[in-house]
Amino acid sequence: MSRARPTVLFVCVHNAGRSQMAAGFLRELGGDDVEVLSAGSTPADQVNPVAVEAMAELGVDIAGQQPKVLTDDAVVAADVVVTMGCGDECPFYVGRRYEDWVLDDPAGQGIDAVRPIRDEIRTRVEELLASLR
């Protein structure tokens, strides 16, 4: 990484589910060791309430988060950009580490369908964090 405290940007289409859960886990697990950003190519009005509920089950609070629009500035600020289904709408900059996580979209799903998505995201965040340290 280019800095002692790397910046990770999580991107999905609506910035309401997958990217918010990933950001919540990285904030929780990474503490002050990492800067966490999240954004969406077409942000929703609010974070998915089922994602909020699923994260709360593990003691991670994402209820106060607000979906944000993806900007070039956010990508430029990031050392690592993790995309989750945003396709060609995610800008690409040389010098950034990119990872594309193929995950089911929790939008419109019940809690029983969102839990395995949440758990997969946690595993991937733990692996990402280990690679940053």
QUIFEN-V187357 format. One line per field, one symbol per residue. ss: DSSP state (a for helix, b for strand, c for the rest). phi: phi as a letter, one per 20 degrees, with the letter a starting at -180 (. if undefined). burial: b if it has 24 or more other ideal C-beta (glycine too) atoms within 12 Angstrom, else e. A space follows every 50 residues. Layout:
ss = ???
phi = ???
burial = ???
This chain:
ss = ccccccbbbbbbcccccaaaaaaaaaaaaaaaacbbbbbbccccccccaa aaaaaaccccccccccccbccaaaaaaccbbbbbccaaacccccccbbbb ccccccccccaaaaaaaaaaaaaaaaaaaaaac
phi = .ecfdfddddccfelccgffffffffffeelefbedcbacfcfffbfgff fgffffgdndedfefcgcffcfgffffeecdddcnelffefccfndedcd eecfefgmeegfeegffgfffggfffffgffee
burial = eeeeebbbbbbbbbbbbbbbbbbbbbbbbbeeebbbbbbbbebbeebbbb bbbbbeeeebebeebebbebeeebbebbbbbbbbbbeeebbeeeebbbbe bebebbbeeeeeebbebbebbbebbeebbeebe
